[in-house]
Amino acid sequence: METTDRLDVLDRRAPPTRNLLLLGLWMRSAWVGAAFAVVGVASLIDPPEGVPFLTAVTWIVAGGTFAWLAWQRTATLIDRIDADESTSSQRTEAPAMRRVERASVSS
């Protein structure tokens, strides 16, 4: 039976601990954005003293948009972490780049 040689894939990605830290921050950010949107809806239903209508609508739009963007970034990071884990056994560390000396120009 013939064996095939697999090419080593160089690991030039960020370490997974950084991705996990970013994932946690984006997940929390999604909750904060959703909380702003909920506060905006609550202030439309039962407006407290001194909160104008446009302020409540701004909270809803800004909070909803931020929550949606943070959730999209969270999904992207989850996909990236899953992709990193599936090929981690096939990757090797990238060698350090050698310093290149410039040739002197003689006139």
PDB file as gemmi writes it, atoms N, CA and C in Angstrom:
CRYST1    1.000    1.000    1.000  90.00  90.00  90.00 P 1                      
ATOM      1  N   MET A   1       0.835  -1.166   0.000  1.00  0.00           N  
ATOM      2  CA  MET A   1       0.000   0.000   0.000  1.00  0.00           C  
ATOM      3  C   MET A   1       0.888   1.238   0.000  1.00  0.00           C  
ATOM      4  N   GLU A   2       0.487   2.197  -0.729  1.00  0.00           N  
ATOM      5  CA  GLU A   2       1.268   3.402  -0.889  1.00  0.00           C  
ATOM      6  C   GLU A   2       0.931   4.412   0.203  1.00  0.00           C  
ATOM      7  N   THR A   3       1.935   5.055   0.757  1.00  0.00           N  
ATOM      8  CA  THR A   3       1.677   6.088   1.754  1.00  0.00           C  
ATOM      9  C   THR A   3       1.823   7.457   1.101  1.00  0.00           C  
ATOM     10  N   THR A   4       1.025   8.363   1.519  1.00  0.00           N  
ATOM     11  CA  THR A   4       1.099   9.710   0.955  1.00  0.00           C  
ATOM     12  C   THR A   4       1.739  10.630   1.975  1.00  0.00           C  
ATOM     13  N   ASP A   5       2.508  11.551   1.474  1.00  0.00           N  
ATOM     14  CA  ASP A   5       3.134  12.547   2.343  1.00  0.00           C  
ATOM     15  C   ASP A   5       2.197  13.733   2.469  1.00  0.00           C  
ATOM     16  N   ARG A   6       1.983  14.139   3.691  1.00  0.00           N  
ATOM     17  CA  ARG A   6       1.156  15.321   3.921  1.00  0.00           C  
ATOM     18  C   ARG A   6       2.064  16.531   4.032  1.00  0.00           C  
ATOM     19  N   LEU A   7       1.616  17.626   3.469  1.00  0.00           N  
ATOM     20  CA  LEU A   7       2.365  18.865   3.591  1.00  0.00           C  
ATOM     21  C   LEU A   7       2.126  19.464   4.966  1.00  0.00           C  
ATOM     22  N   ASP A   8       3.185  19.968   5.568  1.00  0.00           N  
ATOM     23  CA  ASP A   8       3.027  20.640   6.847  1.00  0.00           C  
ATOM     24  C   ASP A   8       2.493  22.040   6.603  1.00  0.00           C  
ATOM     25  N   VAL A   9       1.464  22.393   7.333  1.00  0.00           N  
ATOM     26  CA  VAL A   9       0.883  23.718   7.235  1.00  0.00           C  
ATOM     27  C   VAL A   9       1.539  24.579   8.307  1.00  0.00           C  
ATOM     28  N   LEU A  10       2.125  25.695   7.890  1.00  0.00           N  
ATOM     29  CA  LEU A  10       2.802  26.556   8.849  1.00  0.00           C  
ATOM     30  C   LEU A  10       1.789  27.305   9.695  1.00  0.00           C  
ATOM     31  N   ASP A  11       2.096  27.400  10.972  1.00  0.00           N  
ATOM     32  CA  ASP A  11       1.200  28.073  11.908  1.00  0.00           C  
ATOM     33  C   ASP A  11       1.571  29.541  12.001  1.00  0.00           C  
ATOM     34  N   ARG A  12       0.835  30.390  11.288  1.00  0.00           N  
ATOM     35  CA  ARG A  12       1.072  31.826  11.333  1.00  0.00           C  
ATOM     36  C   ARG A  12      -0.121  32.549  11.955  1.00  0.00           C  
ATOM     37  N   ARG A  13      -0.936  31.829  12.657  1.00  0.00           N  
ATOM     38  CA  ARG A  13      -2.114  32.432  13.268  1.00  0.00           C  
ATOM     39  C   ARG A  13      -1.816  32.831  14.707  1.00  0.00           C  
ATOM     40  N   ALA A  14      -2.685  33.655  15.245  1.00  0.00           N  
ATOM     41  CA  ALA A  14      -2.537  34.068  16.640  1.00  0.00           C  
ATOM     42  C   ALA A  14      -2.771  32.868  17.547  1.00  0.00           C  
ATOM     43  N   PRO A  15      -2.152  32.864  18.710  1.00  0.00           N  
ATOM     44  CA  PRO A  15      -2.384  31.742  19.626  1.00  0.00           C  
ATOM     45  C   PRO A  15      -3.850  31.658  20.036  1.00  0.00           C  
ATOM     46  N   PRO A  16      -4.337  30.459  20.331  1.00  0.00           N  
ATOM     47  CA  PRO A  16      -5.766  30.308  20.631  1.00  0.00           C  
ATOM     48  C   PRO A  16      -6.192  31.024  21.906  1.00  0.00           C  
ATOM     49  N   THR A  17      -5.272  31.304  22.828  1.00  0.00           N  
ATOM     50  CA  THR A  17      -5.679  32.000  24.047  1.00  0.00           C  
ATOM     51  C   THR A  17      -6.149  33.418  23.720  1.00  0.00           C  
ATOM     52  N   ARG A  18      -5.521  34.049  22.746  1.00  0.00           N  
ATOM     53  CA  ARG A  18      -5.951  35.392  22.340  1.00  0.00           C  
ATOM     54  C   ARG A  18      -7.356  35.325  21.737  1.00  0.00           C  
ATOM     55  N   ASN A  19      -7.602  34.306  20.924  1.00  0.00           N  
ATOM     56  CA  ASN A  19      -8.931  34.163  20.318  1.00  0.00           C  
ATOM     57  C   ASN A  19      -9.998  33.923  21.382  1.00  0.00           C  
ATOM     58  N   LEU A  20      -9.667  33.159  22.412  1.00  0.00           N  
ATOM     59  CA  LEU A  20     -10.643  32.911  23.477  1.00  0.00           C  
ATOM     60  C   LEU A  20     -10.918  34.177  24.275  1.00  0.00           C  
ATOM     61  N   LEU A  21      -9.889  34.984  24.498  1.00  0.00           N  
ATOM     62  CA  LEU A  21     -10.086  36.249  25.201  1.00  0.00           C  
ATOM     63  C   LEU A  21     -10.986  37.176  24.380  1.00  0.00           C  
ATOM     64  N   LEU A  22     -10.706  37.286  23.089  1.00  0.00           N  
ATOM     65  CA  LEU A  22     -11.544  38.122  22.223  1.00  0.00           C  
ATOM     66  C   LEU A  22     -12.970  37.595  22.149  1.00  0.00           C  
ATOM     67  N   LEU A  23     -13.112  36.277  22.127  1.00  0.00           N  
ATOM     68  CA  LEU A  23     -14.452  35.684  22.089  1.00  0.00           C  
ATOM     69  C   LEU A  23     -15.249  36.086  23.325  1.00  0.00           C  
ATOM     70  N   GLY A  24     -14.627  36.013  24.486  1.00  0.00           N  
ATOM     71  CA  GLY A  24     -15.310  36.400  25.715  1.00  0.00           C  
ATOM     72  C   GLY A  24     -15.696  37.872  25.730  1.00  0.00           C  
ATOM     73  N   LEU A  25     -14.805  38.721  25.226  1.00  0.00           N  
ATOM     74  CA  LEU A  25     -15.108  40.154  25.187  1.00  0.00           C  
ATOM     75  C   LEU A  25     -16.250  40.467  24.225  1.00  0.00           C  
ATOM     76  N   TRP A  26     -16.258  39.830  23.055  1.00  0.00           N  
ATOM     77  CA  TRP A  26     -17.334  40.087  22.089  1.00  0.00           C  
ATOM     78  C   TRP A  26     -18.670  39.552  22.585  1.00  0.00           C  
ATOM     79  N   MET A  27     -18.646  38.405  23.287  1.00  0.00           N  
ATOM     80  CA  MET A  27     -19.904  37.871  23.822  1.00  0.00           C  
ATOM     81  C   MET A  27     -20.490  38.813  24.867  1.00  0.00           C  
ATOM     82  N   ARG A  28     -19.629  39.345  25.732  1.00  0.00           N  
ATOM     83  CA  ARG A  28     -20.110  40.306  26.728  1.00  0.00           C  
ATOM     84  C   ARG A  28     -20.606  41.588  26.057  1.00  0.00           C  
ATOM     85  N   SER A  29     -19.929  42.004  25.010  1.00  0.00           N  
ATOM     86  CA  SER A  29     -20.339  43.211  24.294  1.00  0.00           C  
ATOM     87  C   SER A  29     -21.716  43.032  23.661  1.00  0.00           C  
ATOM     88  N   ALA A  30     -22.011  41.840  23.178  1.00  0.00           N  
ATOM     89  CA  ALA A  30     -23.336  41.579  22.608  1.00  0.00           C  
ATOM     90  C   ALA A  30     -24.416  41.740  23.679  1.00  0.00           C  
ATOM     91  N   TRP A  31     -24.148  41.264  24.881  1.00  0.00           N  
ATOM     92  CA  TRP A  31     -25.114  41.417  25.968  1.00  0.00           C  
ATOM     93  C   TRP A  31     -25.298  42.878  26.348  1.00  0.00           C  
ATOM     94  N   VAL A  32     -24.206  43.648  26.349  1.00  0.00           N  
ATOM     95  CA  VAL A  32     -24.310  45.074  26.683  1.00  0.00           C  
ATOM     96  C   VAL A  32     -25.148  45.806  25.634  1.00  0.00           C  
ATOM     97  N   GLY A  33     -24.916  45.511  24.358  1.00  0.00           N  
ATOM     98  CA  GLY A  33     -25.716  46.130  23.306  1.00  0.00           C  
ATOM     99  C   GLY A  33     -27.179  45.772  23.418  1.00  0.00           C  
ATOM    100  N   ALA A  34     -27.457  44.501  23.710  1.00  0.00           N  
ATOM    101  CA  ALA A  34     -28.848  44.076  23.878  1.00  0.00           C  
ATOM    102  C   ALA A  34     -29.485  44.759  25.091  1.00  0.00           C  
ATOM    103  N   ALA A  35     -28.708  44.975  26.143  1.00  0.00           N  
ATOM    104  CA  ALA A  35     -29.239  45.651  27.331  1.00  0.00           C  
ATOM    105  C   ALA A  35     -29.612  47.098  27.012  1.00  0.00           C  
ATOM    106  N   PHE A  36     -28.777  47.778  26.213  1.00  0.00           N  
ATOM    107  CA  PHE A  36     -29.123  49.142  25.808  1.00  0.00           C  
ATOM    108  C   PHE A  36     -30.419  49.160  25.001  1.00  0.00           C  
ATOM    109  N   ALA A  37     -30.592  48.192  24.123  1.00  0.00           N  
ATOM    110  CA  ALA A  37     -31.821  48.141  23.336  1.00  0.00           C  
ATOM    111  C   ALA A  37     -33.032  47.885  24.239  1.00  0.00           C  
ATOM    112  N   VAL A  38     -32.885  47.021  25.223  1.00  0.00           N  
ATOM    113  CA  VAL A  38     -33.998  46.729  26.137  1.00  0.00           C  
ATOM    114  C   VAL A  38     -34.336  47.957  26.979  1.00  0.00           C  
ATOM    115  N   VAL A  39     -33.314  48.681  27.423  1.00  0.00           N  
ATOM    116  CA  VAL A  39     -33.572  49.906  28.186  1.00  0.00           C  
ATOM    117  C   VAL A  39     -34.312  50.925  27.320  1.00  0.00           C  
ATOM    118  N   GLY A  40     -33.952  50.995  26.047  1.00  0.00           N  
ATOM    119  CA  GLY A  40     -34.668  51.899  25.143  1.00  0.00           C  
ATOM    120  C   GLY A  40     -36.124  51.514  24.981  1.00  0.00           C  
ATOM    121  N   VAL A  41     -36.394  50.214  24.840  1.00  0.00           N  
ATOM    122  CA  VAL A  41     -37.784  49.748  24.713  1.00  0.00           C  
ATOM    123  C   VAL A  41     -38.548  50.020  26.003  1.00  0.00           C  
ATOM    124  N   ALA A  42     -37.892  49.769  27.137  1.00  0.00           N  
ATOM    125  CA  ALA A  42     -38.557  50.001  28.422  1.00  0.00           C  
ATOM    126  C   ALA A  42     -38.868  51.479  28.620  1.00  0.00           C  
ATOM    127  N   SER A  43     -37.977  52.358  28.148  1.00  0.00           N  
ATOM    128  CA  SER A  43     -38.253  53.783  28.313  1.00  0.00           C  
ATOM    129  C   SER A  43     -39.326  54.282  27.340  1.00  0.00           C  
ATOM    130  N   LEU A  44     -39.568  53.539  26.266  1.00  0.00           N  
ATOM    131  CA  LEU A  44     -40.699  53.882  25.388  1.00  0.00           C  
ATOM    132  C   LEU A  44     -42.021  53.453  26.004  1.00  0.00           C  
ATOM    133  N   ILE A  45     -42.017  52.287  26.656  1.00  0.00           N  
ATOM    134  CA  ILE A  45     -43.254  51.760  27.238  1.00  0.00           C  
ATOM    135  C   ILE A  45     -43.654  52.563  28.475  1.00  0.00           C  
ATOM    136  N   ASP A  46     -42.695  52.742  29.380  1.00  0.00           N  
ATOM    137  CA  ASP A  46     -42.963  53.491  30.613  1.00  0.00           C  
ATOM    138  C   ASP A  46     -41.864  54.534  30.768  1.00  0.00           C  
ATOM    139  N   PRO A  47     -42.032  55.698  30.128  1.00  0.00           N  
ATOM    140  CA  PRO A  47     -40.937  56.676  30.118  1.00  0.00           C  
ATOM    141  C   PRO A  47     -40.675  57.277  31.493  1.00  0.00           C  
ATOM    142  N   PRO A  48     -39.402  57.207  31.919  1.00  0.00           N  
ATOM    143  CA  PRO A  48     -39.055  57.890  33.174  1.00  0.00           C  
ATOM    144  C   PRO A  48     -38.978  59.397  32.940  1.00  0.00           C  
ATOM    145  N   GLU A  49     -38.814  60.129  33.998  1.00  0.00           N  
ATOM    146  CA  GLU A  49     -38.746  61.589  33.902  1.00  0.00           C  
ATOM    147  C   GLU A  49     -37.499  62.005  33.136  1.00  0.00           C  
ATOM    148  N   GLY A  50     -37.650  62.837  32.141  1.00  0.00           N  
ATOM    149  CA  GLY A  50     -36.519  63.440  31.467  1.00  0.00           C  
ATOM    150  C   GLY A  50     -35.903  62.645  30.337  1.00  0.00           C  
ATOM    151  N   VAL A  51     -36.510  61.536  29.898  1.00  0.00           N  
ATOM    152  CA  VAL A  51     -35.968  60.779  28.762  1.00  0.00           C  
ATOM    153  C   VAL A  51     -36.840  61.064  27.546  1.00  0.00           C  
ATOM    154  N   PRO A  52     -36.302  61.829  26.590  1.00  0.00           N  
ATOM    155  CA  PRO A  52     -37.092  62.143  25.399  1.00  0.00           C  
ATOM    156  C   PRO A  52     -37.276  60.919  24.489  1.00  0.00           C  
ATOM    157  N   PHE A  53     -38.241  61.028  23.598  1.00  0.00           N  
ATOM    158  CA  PHE A  53     -38.569  59.935  22.682  1.00  0.00           C  
ATOM    159  C   PHE A  53     -37.384  59.585  21.784  1.00  0.00           C  
ATOM    160  N   LEU A  54     -36.712  60.601  21.229  1.00  0.00           N  
ATOM    161  CA  LEU A  54     -35.585  60.334  20.320  1.00  0.00           C  
ATOM    162  C   LEU A  54     -34.407  59.674  21.029  1.00  0.00           C  
ATOM    163  N   THR A  55     -34.222  59.969  22.303  1.00  0.00           N  
ATOM    164  CA  THR A  55     -33.156  59.315  23.067  1.00  0.00           C  
ATOM    165  C   THR A  55     -33.457  57.827  23.206  1.00  0.00           C  
ATOM    166  N   ALA A  56     -34.691  57.490  23.488  1.00  0.00           N  
ATOM    167  CA  ALA A  56     -35.067  56.078  23.621  1.00  0.00           C  
ATOM    168  C   ALA A  56     -34.907  55.341  22.296  1.00  0.00           C  
ATOM    169  N   VAL A  57     -35.308  55.977  21.201  1.00  0.00           N  
ATOM    170  CA  VAL A  57     -35.152  55.350  19.886  1.00  0.00           C  
ATOM    171  C   VAL A  57     -33.677  55.194  19.535  1.00  0.00           C  
ATOM    172  N   THR A  58     -32.875  56.164  19.906  1.00  0.00           N  
ATOM    173  CA  THR A  58     -31.431  56.068  19.665  1.00  0.00           C  
ATOM    174  C   THR A  58     -30.834  54.910  20.437  1.00  0.00           C  
ATOM    175  N   TRP A  59     -31.252  54.725  21.700  1.00  0.00           N  
ATOM    176  CA  TRP A  59     -30.758  53.587  22.479  1.00  0.00           C  
ATOM    177  C   TRP A  59     -31.143  52.267  21.825  1.00  0.00           C  
ATOM    178  N   ILE A  60     -32.351  52.191  21.304  1.00  0.00           N  
ATOM    179  CA  ILE A  60     -32.801  50.947  20.667  1.00  0.00           C  
ATOM    180  C   ILE A  60     -31.970  50.658  19.418  1.00  0.00           C  
ATOM    181  N   VAL A  61     -31.822  51.660  18.566  1.00  0.00           N  
ATOM    182  CA  VAL A  61     -31.096  51.455  17.306  1.00  0.00           C  
ATOM    183  C   VAL A  61     -29.612  51.181  17.566  1.00  0.00           C  
ATOM    184  N   ALA A  62     -28.992  51.988  18.410  1.00  0.00           N  
ATOM    185  CA  ALA A  62     -27.554  51.825  18.678  1.00  0.00           C  
ATOM    186  C   ALA A  62     -27.282  50.518  19.405  1.00  0.00           C  
ATOM    187  N   GLY A  63     -28.093  50.203  20.403  1.00  0.00           N  
ATOM    188  CA  GLY A  63     -27.893  48.960  21.143  1.00  0.00           C  
ATOM    189  C   GLY A  63     -28.131  47.731  20.291  1.00  0.00           C  
ATOM    190  N   GLY A  64     -29.186  47.781  19.479  1.00  0.00           N  
ATOM    191  CA  GLY A  64     -29.471  46.646  18.598  1.00  0.00           C  
ATOM    192  C   GLY A  64     -28.395  46.444  17.550  1.00  0.00           C  
ATOM    193  N   THR A  65     -27.918  47.547  16.978  1.00  0.00           N  
ATOM    194  CA  THR A  65     -26.858  47.447  15.971  1.00  0.00           C  
ATOM    195  C   THR A  65     -25.567  46.915  16.583  1.00  0.00           C  
ATOM    196  N   PHE A  66     -25.202  47.445  17.745  1.00  0.00           N  
ATOM    197  CA  PHE A  66     -23.981  46.980  18.402  1.00  0.00           C  
ATOM    198  C   PHE A  66     -24.091  45.513  18.806  1.00  0.00           C  
ATOM    199  N   ALA A  67     -25.239  45.110  19.304  1.00  0.00           N  
ATOM    200  CA  ALA A  67     -25.428  43.708  19.683  1.00  0.00           C  
ATOM    201  C   ALA A  67     -25.327  42.806  18.460  1.00  0.00           C  
ATOM    202  N   TRP A  68     -25.921  43.222  17.345  1.00  0.00           N  
ATOM    203  CA  TRP A  68     -25.860  42.413  16.126  1.00  0.00           C  
ATOM    204  C   TRP A  68     -24.424  42.304  15.615  1.00  0.00           C  
ATOM    205  N   LEU A  69     -23.690  43.425  15.585  1.00  0.00           N  
ATOM    206  CA  LEU A  69     -22.302  43.386  15.123  1.00  0.00           C  
ATOM    207  C   LEU A  69     -21.423  42.539  16.043  1.00  0.00           C  
ATOM    208  N   ALA A  70     -21.627  42.667  17.342  1.00  0.00           N  
ATOM    209  CA  ALA A  70     -20.845  41.869  18.287  1.00  0.00           C  
ATOM    210  C   ALA A  70     -21.172  40.382  18.134  1.00  0.00           C  
ATOM    211  N   TRP A  71     -22.434  40.069  17.876  1.00  0.00           N  
ATOM    212  CA  TRP A  71     -22.805  38.665  17.698  1.00  0.00           C  
ATOM    213  C   TRP A  71     -22.187  38.092  16.415  1.00  0.00           C  
ATOM    214  N   GLN A  72     -22.148  38.893  15.353  1.00  0.00           N  
ATOM    215  CA  GLN A  72     -21.506  38.444  14.115  1.00  0.00           C  
ATOM    216  C   GLN A  72     -20.020  38.177  14.340  1.00  0.00           C  
ATOM    217  N   ARG A  73     -19.372  39.051  15.073  1.00  0.00           N  
ATOM    218  CA  ARG A  73     -17.950  38.867  15.364  1.00  0.00           C  
ATOM    219  C   ARG A  73     -17.732  37.635  16.242  1.00  0.00           C  
ATOM    220  N   THR A  74     -18.646  37.399  17.170  1.00  0.00           N  
ATOM    221  CA  THR A  74     -18.565  36.209  18.021  1.00  0.00           C  
ATOM    222  C   THR A  74     -18.680  34.943  17.180  1.00  0.00           C  
ATOM    223  N   ALA A  75     -19.621  34.911  16.254  1.00  0.00           N  
ATOM    224  CA  ALA A  75     -19.789  33.736  15.392  1.00  0.00           C  
ATOM    225  C   ALA A  75     -18.547  33.511  14.530  1.00  0.00           C  
ATOM    226  N   THR A  76     -17.941  34.596  14.044  1.00  0.00           N  
ATOM    227  CA  THR A  76     -16.723  34.472  13.245  1.00  0.00           C  
ATOM    228  C   THR A  76     -15.586  33.896  14.070  1.00  0.00           C  
ATOM    229  N   LEU A  77     -15.441  34.370  15.303  1.00  0.00           N  
ATOM    230  CA  LEU A  77     -14.371  33.845  16.160  1.00  0.00           C  
ATOM    231  C   LEU A  77     -14.602  32.385  16.520  1.00  0.00           C  
ATOM    232  N   ILE A  78     -15.854  31.996  16.723  1.00  0.00           N  
ATOM    233  CA  ILE A  78     -16.144  30.583  17.024  1.00  0.00           C  
ATOM    234  C   ILE A  78     -15.766  29.708  15.834  1.00  0.00           C  
ATOM    235  N   ASP A  79     -16.103  30.169  14.630  1.00  0.00           N  
ATOM    236  CA  ASP A  79     -15.717  29.410  13.437  1.00  0.00           C  
ATOM    237  C   ASP A  79     -14.203  29.332  13.296  1.00  0.00           C  
ATOM    238  N   ARG A  80     -13.506  30.421  13.598  1.00  0.00           N  
ATOM    239  CA  ARG A  80     -12.052  30.420  13.496  1.00  0.00           C  
ATOM    240  C   ARG A  80     -11.428  29.469  14.523  1.00  0.00           C  
ATOM    241  N   ILE A  81     -11.957  29.464  15.743  1.00  0.00           N  
ATOM    242  CA  ILE A  81     -11.418  28.572  16.774  1.00  0.00           C  
ATOM    243  C   ILE A  81     -11.669  27.126  16.382  1.00  0.00           C  
ATOM    244  N   ASP A  82     -12.858  26.821  15.848  1.00  0.00           N  
ATOM    245  CA  ASP A  82     -13.138  25.459  15.400  1.00  0.00           C  
ATOM    246  C   ASP A  82     -12.208  25.044  14.272  1.00  0.00           C  
ATOM    247  N   ALA A  83     -11.940  25.941  13.346  1.00  0.00           N  
ATOM    248  CA  ALA A  83     -11.036  25.618  12.241  1.00  0.00           C  
ATOM    249  C   ALA A  83      -9.620  25.411  12.742  1.00  0.00           C  
ATOM    250  N   ASP A  84      -9.195  26.170  13.725  1.00  0.00           N  
ATOM    251  CA  ASP A  84      -7.860  26.008  14.282  1.00  0.00           C  
ATOM    252  C   ASP A  84      -7.711  24.662  14.977  1.00  0.00           C  
ATOM    253  N   GLU A  85      -8.736  24.255  15.688  1.00  0.00           N  
ATOM    254  CA  GLU A  85      -8.657  22.998  16.431  1.00  0.00           C  
ATOM    255  C   GLU A  85      -8.605  21.785  15.506  1.00  0.00           C  
ATOM    256  N   SER A  86      -9.292  21.840  14.367  1.00  0.00           N  
ATOM    257  CA  SER A  86      -9.356  20.668  13.498  1.00  0.00           C  
ATOM    258  C   SER A  86      -8.041  20.409  12.780  1.00  0.00           C  
ATOM    259  N   THR A  87      -7.235  21.431  12.555  1.00  0.00           N  
ATOM    260  CA  THR A  87      -5.974  21.228  11.845  1.00  0.00           C  
ATOM    261  C   THR A  87      -4.754  21.424  12.735  1.00  0.00           C  
ATOM    262  N   SER A  88      -4.948  21.543  14.038  1.00  0.00           N  
ATOM    263  CA  SER A  88      -3.817  21.849  14.906  1.00  0.00           C  
ATOM    264  C   SER A  88      -2.783  20.727  14.931  1.00  0.00           C  
ATOM    265  N   SER A  89      -3.198  19.480  14.724  1.00  0.00           N  
ATOM    266  CA  SER A  89      -2.221  18.381  14.743  1.00  0.00           C  
ATOM    267  C   SER A  89      -1.383  18.346  13.470  1.00  0.00           C  
ATOM    268  N   GLN A  90      -1.828  18.998  12.401  1.00  0.00           N  
ATOM    269  CA  GLN A  90      -1.110  18.979  11.136  1.00  0.00           C  
ATOM    270  C   GLN A  90      -0.175  20.162  10.970  1.00  0.00           C  
ATOM    271  N   ARG A  91      -0.245  21.141  11.870  1.00  0.00           N  
ATOM    272  CA  ARG A  91       0.561  22.346  11.718  1.00  0.00           C  
ATOM    273  C   ARG A  91       1.871  22.241  12.460  1.00  0.00           C  
ATOM    274  N   THR A  92       2.856  22.929  11.943  1.00  0.00           N  
ATOM    275  CA  THR A  92       4.142  23.056  12.620  1.00  0.00           C  
ATOM    276  C   THR A  92       4.429  24.531  12.827  1.00  0.00           C  
ATOM    277  N   GLU A  93       5.329  24.808  13.717  1.00  0.00           N  
ATOM    278  CA  GLU A  93       5.674  26.202  13.975  1.00  0.00           C  
ATOM    279  C   GLU A  93       6.410  26.787  12.777  1.00  0.00           C  
ATOM    280  N   ALA A  94       6.128  28.007  12.450  1.00  0.00           N  
ATOM    281  CA  ALA A  94       6.804  28.680  11.347  1.00  0.00           C  
ATOM    282  C   ALA A  94       8.223  29.035  11.782  1.00  0.00           C  
ATOM    283  N   PRO A  95       9.206  28.777  10.933  1.00  0.00           N  
ATOM    284  CA  PRO A  95      10.578  29.112  11.319  1.00  0.00           C  
ATOM    285  C   PRO A  95      10.759  30.630  11.355  1.00  0.00           C  
ATOM    286  N   ALA A  96      11.683  31.053  12.206  1.00  0.00           N  
ATOM    287  CA  ALA A  96      11.955  32.485  12.294  1.00  0.00           C  
ATOM    288  C   ALA A  96      12.602  32.960  11.000  1.00  0.00           C  
ATOM    289  N   MET A  97      12.269  34.171  10.598  1.00  0.00           N  
ATOM    290  CA  MET A  97      12.829  34.694   9.351  1.00  0.00           C  
ATOM    291  C   MET A  97      14.284  35.104   9.577  1.00  0.00           C  
ATOM    292  N   ARG A  98      15.097  34.790   8.604  1.00  0.00           N  
ATOM    293  CA  ARG A  98      16.500  35.168   8.692  1.00  0.00           C  
ATOM    294  C   ARG A  98      16.665  36.619   8.279  1.00  0.00           C  
ATOM    295  N   ARG A  99      17.651  37.236   8.854  1.00  0.00           N  
ATOM    296  CA  ARG A  99      17.935  38.617   8.515  1.00  0.00           C  
ATOM    297  C   ARG A  99      18.705  38.655   7.205  1.00  0.00           C  
ATOM    298  N   VAL A 100      18.315  39.543   6.318  1.00  0.00           N  
ATOM    299  CA  VAL A 100      18.949  39.650   5.012  1.00  0.00           C  
ATOM    300  C   VAL A 100      19.822  40.893   5.002  1.00  0.00           C  
ATOM    301  N   GLU A 101      21.057  40.720   4.598  1.00  0.00           N  
ATOM    302  CA  GLU A 101      21.985  41.848   4.535  1.00  0.00           C  
ATOM    303  C   GLU A 101      21.937  42.424   3.122  1.00  0.00           C  
ATOM    304  N   ARG A 102      21.941  43.719   3.033  1.00  0.00           N  
ATOM    305  CA  ARG A 102      21.945  44.376   1.723  1.00  0.00           C  
ATOM    306  C   ARG A 102      23.370  44.460   1.205  1.00  0.00           C  
ATOM    307  N   ALA A 103      23.484  44.262  -0.093  1.00  0.00           N  
ATOM    308  CA  ALA A 103      24.787  44.376  -0.711  1.00  0.00           C  
ATOM    309  C   ALA A 103      25.146  45.847  -0.849  1.00  0.00           C  
ATOM    310  N   SER A 104      26.422  46.125  -0.638  1.00  0.00           N  
ATOM    311  CA  SER A 104      26.850  47.528  -0.779  1.00  0.00           C  
ATOM    312  C   SER A 104      26.981  47.866  -2.248  1.00  0.00           C  
ATOM    313  N   VAL A 105      26.585  49.075  -2.586  1.00  0.00           N  
ATOM    314  CA  VAL A 105      26.630  49.524  -3.974  1.00  0.00           C  
ATOM    315  C   VAL A 105      27.918  50.311  -4.169  1.00  0.00           C  
ATOM    316  N   SER A 106      28.738  49.871  -5.088  1.00  0.00           N  
ATOM    317  CA  SER A 106      29.973  50.604  -5.349  1.00  0.00           C  
ATOM    318  C   SER A 106      29.805  51.426  -6.607  1.00  0.00           C  
ATOM    319  N   SER A 107      30.308  52.654  -6.588  1.00  0.00           N  
ATOM    320  CA  SER A 107      30.152  53.496  -7.756  1.00  0.00           C  
ATOM    321  C   SER A 107      31.443  53.635  -8.528  1.00  0.00           C  
TER     322      SER A 107                                                      
END                                                                             
